[in-house]
Amino acid sequence: MNSVFNFIVKPYNKRYDNEIKVGNKSLIVNTKIDDFVNISRKAIVVSTPLAYKTFINVGDEIIVHHNIFRRWYDIKGNERNSAKYFKDDLYFAQPDQVFLYKKDKKWMSFNNSCFVQPIKDKSSLTVDKEQKLKGILKYGNSSLEALEIHQGDVVGYTPNGEWEFLVDKERLYCMKSNDIVIKYEHQGDEEKYNPSWASSGQRINQGC
């Protein structure tokens, strides 16, 4: 069972990551199925595209676009699967909807995706907790490597091109290579910003 151009995937665990453990009980932190915030973005590859070869193999863990597993309500109030639903908890994922894949227990960027770790804003002149449009490159790619921009470098990026993800309980921004516009010199005091809710693997408040 293979698609010509798409990956076929299944949820790593569940379609929605909307429960947290409080003692020996589970707490539902989001009940809106059309809210993208708590949709699972981790998947398992069931089959790879026939049209081309990739570094991704059957059984690999990948990070995908939130719309793949998303449910929604039609105008009659009926619950529907996303347009990517195939059958039996299987879904299609276009190559541009795959952002990371795991090899030897390490995440690797797929195609031109990259991920940036926010850093704390230590200025006394602002109440912002993180610096705007600036962070540490967490997962780079070959395009950035060719520009001498490496994992761990402090970079600047364009506005409105980043999407918030939780990867191994770290809050990261996913973007494309061309969203990275500058490489800064290390000041030596940069500190990663990972809010307390991220360490639980769940976002309780809504929005990004």
Disulfide bonds with the S-S distance in Angstrom:
none
